[in-house]
Amino acid sequence: MRKIPAKAYYERRARAEIRKANMTNDAASKRVHLALAASYWNHLKKLEEAKEPEVA
């Protein structure tokens, strides 16, 4: 199995959850998928912030 960078993994997972949310008609299920997508995006944002050096 090939290794994928963490950034690509979390971005792909977030987009997949958004896609699932758009395909469902159940409101509760839609909220769950959107919450998961938000969690993946937040994790991705934290990874990007950790890599960027502080600019004074």
A tleap script that builds the chain and sets N, CA, C and O, in Angstrom:
source leaprc.protein.ff14SB
mol = sequence {
  NMET ARG LYS ILE PRO ALA LYS ALA TYR TYR
  GLU ARG ARG ALA ARG ALA GLU ILE ARG LYS
  ALA ASN MET THR ASN ASP ALA ALA SER LYS
  ARG VAL HIE LEU ALA LEU ALA ALA SER TYR
  TRP ASN HIE LEU LYS LYS LEU GLU GLU ALA
  LYS GLU PRO GLU VAL CALA
}
set mol.1.N position { 0.842 -1.181 0.000 }
set mol.1.CA position { 0.000 0.000 0.000 }
set mol.1.C position { 0.885 1.242 0.000 }
set mol.1.O position { 1.845 1.332 0.765 }
set mol.2.N position { 0.554 2.195 -0.864 }
set mol.2.CA position { 1.401 3.383 -0.913 }
set mol.2.C position { 1.010 4.384 0.163 }
set mol.2.O position { -0.133 4.432 0.618 }
set mol.3.N position { 1.980 5.165 0.547 }
set mol.3.CA position { 1.766 6.143 1.603 }
set mol.3.C position { 1.236 7.447 1.006 }
set mol.3.O position { 1.766 7.938 0.010 }
set mol.4.N position { 0.190 8.005 1.615 }
set mol.4.CA position { -0.325 9.285 1.141 }
set mol.4.C position { -0.020 10.346 2.189 }
set mol.4.O position { -0.084 10.067 3.386 }
set mol.5.N position { 0.308 11.549 1.759 }
set mol.5.CA position { 0.562 12.622 2.723 }
set mol.5.C position { -0.696 12.904 3.558 }
set mol.5.O position { -1.819 12.764 3.074 }
set mol.6.N position { -0.490 13.295 4.794 }
set mol.6.CA position { -1.610 13.542 5.708 }
set mol.6.C position { -2.544 14.610 5.153 }
set mol.6.O position { -3.764 14.495 5.273 }
set mol.7.N position { -1.975 15.645 4.549 }
set mol.7.CA position { -2.797 16.732 4.011 }
set mol.7.C position { -3.767 16.201 2.959 }
set mol.7.O position { -4.954 16.526 2.984 }
set mol.8.N position { -3.270 15.399 2.052 }
set mol.8.CA position { -4.114 14.845 0.988 }
set mol.8.C position { -5.177 13.920 1.572 }
set mol.8.O position { -6.318 13.916 1.111 }
set mol.9.N position { -4.810 13.143 2.573 }
set mol.9.CA position { -5.744 12.208 3.194 }
set mol.9.C position { -6.927 12.948 3.814 }
set mol.9.O position { -8.081 12.613 3.547 }
set mol.10.N position { -6.638 13.960 4.648 }
set mol.10.CA position { -7.713 14.663 5.339 }
set mol.10.C position { -8.568 15.478 4.378 }
set mol.10.O position { -9.777 15.599 4.572 }
set mol.11.N position { -7.945 16.038 3.341 }
set mol.11.CA position { -8.723 16.782 2.354 }
set mol.11.C position { -9.665 15.845 1.597 }
set mol.11.O position { -10.824 16.186 1.357 }
set mol.12.N position { -9.173 14.676 1.226 }
set mol.12.CA position { -9.996 13.705 0.506 }
set mol.12.C position { -11.141 13.198 1.382 }
set mol.12.O position { -12.269 13.056 0.911 }
set mol.13.N position { -10.850 12.925 2.660 }
set mol.13.CA position { -11.901 12.454 3.570 }
set mol.13.C position { -12.979 13.525 3.752 }
set mol.13.O position { -14.169 13.212 3.755 }
set mol.14.N position { -12.564 14.791 3.903 }
set mol.14.CA position { -13.534 15.874 4.078 }
set mol.14.C position { -14.433 15.991 2.858 }
set mol.14.O position { -15.650 16.123 2.989 }
set mol.15.N position { -13.836 15.945 1.672 }
set mol.15.CA position { -14.631 16.050 0.442 }
set mol.15.C position { -15.586 14.856 0.297 }
set mol.15.O position { -16.706 15.014 -0.189 }
set mol.16.N position { -15.151 13.688 0.711 }
set mol.16.CA position { -16.011 12.501 0.645 }
set mol.16.C position { -17.211 12.656 1.581 }
set mol.16.O position { -18.329 12.281 1.225 }
set mol.17.N position { -16.983 13.201 2.763 }
set mol.17.CA position { -18.092 13.393 3.711 }
set mol.17.C position { -19.072 14.441 3.196 }
set mol.17.O position { -20.281 14.294 3.377 }
set mol.18.N position { -18.571 15.492 2.560 }
set mol.18.CA position { -19.458 16.511 1.984 }
set mol.18.C position { -20.294 15.890 0.868 }
set mol.18.O position { -21.487 16.169 0.745 }
set mol.19.N position { -19.661 15.051 0.062 }
set mol.19.CA position { -20.374 14.363 -1.016 }
set mol.19.C position { -21.484 13.481 -0.443 }
set mol.19.O position { -22.599 13.461 -0.965 }
set mol.20.N position { -21.174 12.751 0.632 }
set mol.20.CA position { -22.181 11.887 1.265 }
set mol.20.C position { -23.341 12.719 1.810 }
set mol.20.O position { -24.504 12.335 1.687 }
set mol.21.N position { -23.011 13.867 2.415 }
set mol.21.CA position { -24.055 14.731 2.966 }
set mol.21.C position { -24.975 15.243 1.864 }
set mol.21.O position { -26.184 15.355 2.062 }
set mol.22.N position { -24.404 15.550 0.711 }
set mol.22.CA position { -25.216 16.053 -0.399 }
set mol.22.C position { -26.095 14.971 -1.018 }
set mol.22.O position { -27.105 15.283 -1.649 }
set mol.23.N position { -25.726 13.713 -0.846 }
set mol.23.CA position { -26.494 12.621 -1.450 }
set mol.23.C position { -27.616 12.104 -0.557 }
set mol.23.O position { -28.474 11.360 -1.031 }
set mol.24.N position { -27.633 12.472 0.710 }
set mol.24.CA position { -28.647 11.940 1.617 }
set mol.24.C position { -29.789 12.938 1.812 }
set mol.24.O position { -29.597 14.148 1.701 }
set mol.25.N position { -30.964 12.417 2.101 }
set mol.25.CA position { -32.131 13.257 2.371 }
set mol.25.C position { -32.444 13.325 3.863 }
set mol.25.O position { -33.243 14.158 4.291 }
set mol.26.N position { -31.827 12.461 4.652 }
set mol.26.CA position { -32.067 12.412 6.088 }
set mol.26.C position { -31.302 13.548 6.772 }
set mol.26.O position { -30.081 13.642 6.648 }
set mol.27.N position { -32.020 14.404 7.487 }
set mol.27.CA position { -31.410 15.579 8.108 }
set mol.27.C position { -30.355 15.204 9.150 }
set mol.27.O position { -29.300 15.833 9.219 }
set mol.28.N position { -30.635 14.191 9.949 }
set mol.28.CA position { -29.682 13.790 10.988 }
set mol.28.C position { -28.403 13.240 10.360 }
set mol.28.O position { -27.298 13.552 10.802 }
set mol.29.N position { -28.564 12.433 9.342 }
set mol.29.CA position { -27.410 11.864 8.646 }
set mol.29.C position { -26.590 12.966 7.979 }
set mol.29.O position { -25.360 12.928 7.989 }
set mol.30.N position { -27.277 13.942 7.402 }
set mol.30.CA position { -26.600 15.061 6.747 }
set mol.30.C position { -25.748 15.834 7.759 }
set mol.30.O position { -24.609 16.202 7.472 }
set mol.31.N position { -26.317 16.075 8.953 }
set mol.31.CA position { -25.576 16.791 10.002 }
set mol.31.C position { -24.338 16.025 10.424 }
set mol.31.O position { -23.280 16.617 10.640 }
set mol.32.N position { -24.465 14.710 10.543 }
set mol.32.CA position { -23.327 13.876 10.943 }
set mol.32.C position { -22.215 13.969 9.906 }
set mol.32.O position { -21.049 14.147 10.256 }
set mol.33.N position { -22.573 13.848 8.633 }
set mol.33.CA position { -21.563 13.911 7.576 }
set mol.33.C position { -20.903 15.289 7.522 }
set mol.33.O position { -19.692 15.388 7.327 }
set mol.34.N position { -21.685 16.341 7.692 }
set mol.34.CA position { -21.109 17.687 7.666 }
set mol.34.C position { -20.231 17.942 8.891 }
set mol.34.O position { -19.224 18.645 8.799 }
set mol.35.N position { -20.607 17.375 10.028 }
set mol.35.CA position { -19.776 17.513 11.226 }
set mol.35.C position { -18.445 16.783 11.043 }
set mol.35.O position { -17.396 17.287 11.444 }
set mol.36.N position { -18.490 15.603 10.442 }
set mol.36.CA position { -17.252 14.870 10.161 }
set mol.36.C position { -16.378 15.641 9.181 }
set mol.36.O position { -15.161 15.715 9.354 }
set mol.37.N position { -16.993 16.213 8.157 }
set mol.37.CA position { -16.238 17.001 7.178 }
set mol.37.C position { -15.576 18.191 7.859 }
set mol.37.O position { -14.413 18.493 7.589 }
set mol.38.N position { -16.303 18.866 8.735 }
set mol.38.CA position { -15.738 20.009 9.453 }
set mol.38.C position { -14.569 19.577 10.324 }
set mol.38.O position { -13.569 20.288 10.432 }
set mol.39.N position { -14.694 18.426 10.937 }
set mol.39.CA position { -13.615 17.904 11.773 }
set mol.39.C position { -12.364 17.636 10.943 }
set mol.39.O position { -11.253 17.970 11.355 }
set mol.40.N position { -12.554 17.028 9.767 }
set mol.40.CA position { -11.410 16.771 8.883 }
set mol.40.C position { -10.774 18.079 8.415 }
set mol.40.O position { -9.549 18.185 8.370 }
set mol.41.N position { -11.593 19.078 8.065 }
set mol.41.CA position { -11.053 20.367 7.617 }
set mol.41.C position { -10.286 21.046 8.751 }
set mol.41.O position { -9.223 21.624 8.522 }
set mol.42.N position { -10.823 20.980 9.978 }
set mol.42.CA position { -10.130 21.591 11.116 }
set mol.42.C position { -8.788 20.914 11.362 }
set mol.42.O position { -7.796 21.579 11.659 }
set mol.43.N position { -8.760 19.600 11.237 }
set mol.43.CA position { -7.505 18.874 11.431 }
set mol.43.C position { -6.505 19.258 10.342 }
set mol.43.O position { -5.317 19.430 10.617 }
set mol.44.N position { -6.981 19.389 9.125 }
set mol.44.CA position { -6.136 19.800 8.004 }
set mol.44.C position { -5.578 21.199 8.242 }
set mol.44.O position { -4.404 21.459 7.977 }
set mol.45.N position { -6.418 22.090 8.739 }
set mol.45.CA position { -5.996 23.464 9.031 }
set mol.45.C position { -4.901 23.476 10.099 }
set mol.45.O position { -3.934 24.229 9.991 }
set mol.46.N position { -5.055 22.644 11.126 }
set mol.46.CA position { -4.041 22.561 12.181 }
set mol.46.C position { -2.721 22.027 11.639 }
set mol.46.O position { -1.654 22.490 12.041 }
set mol.47.N position { -2.786 21.052 10.725 }
set mol.47.CA position { -1.567 20.521 10.111 }
set mol.47.C position { -0.852 21.600 9.312 }
set mol.47.O position { 0.372 21.715 9.373 }
set mol.48.N position { -1.617 22.391 8.562 }
set mol.48.CA position { -1.025 23.454 7.751 }
set mol.48.C position { -0.422 24.542 8.628 }
set mol.48.O position { 0.643 25.073 8.310 }
set mol.49.N position { -1.091 24.883 9.735 }
set mol.49.CA position { -0.566 25.905 10.642 }
set mol.49.C position { 0.720 25.438 11.312 }
set mol.49.O position { 1.618 26.242 11.564 }
set mol.50.N position { 0.812 24.158 11.597 }
set mol.50.CA position { 2.002 23.613 12.253 }
set mol.50.C position { 3.208 23.654 11.320 }
set mol.50.O position { 4.343 23.801 11.775 }
set mol.51.N position { 2.967 23.524 10.022 }
set mol.51.CA position { 4.068 23.520 9.063 }
set mol.51.C position { 4.562 24.923 8.725 }
set mol.51.O position { 5.736 25.104 8.400 }
set mol.52.N position { 3.668 25.925 8.800 }
set mol.52.CA position { 4.048 27.288 8.437 }
set mol.52.C position { 4.834 27.942 9.567 }
set mol.52.O position { 4.403 27.909 10.719 }
set mol.53.N position { 5.988 28.537 9.247 }
set mol.53.CA position { 6.757 29.238 10.284 }
set mol.53.C position { 6.072 30.553 10.660 }
set mol.53.O position { 5.342 31.139 9.861 }
set mol.54.N position { 6.317 30.994 11.864 }
set mol.54.CA position { 5.755 32.254 12.335 }
set mol.54.C position { 6.401 33.418 11.597 }
set mol.54.O position { 7.623 33.471 11.459 }
set mol.55.N position { 5.582 34.345 11.125 }
set mol.55.CA position { 6.089 35.534 10.438 }
set mol.55.C position { 5.952 36.709 11.389 }
set mol.55.O position { 4.869 36.989 11.903 }
set mol.56.N position { 7.076 37.399 11.616 }
set mol.56.CA position { 7.056 38.517 12.567 }
set mol.56.C position { 6.651 39.803 11.904 }
set mol.56.O position { 6.583 40.842 12.562 }
savepdb mol mol.pdb
quit
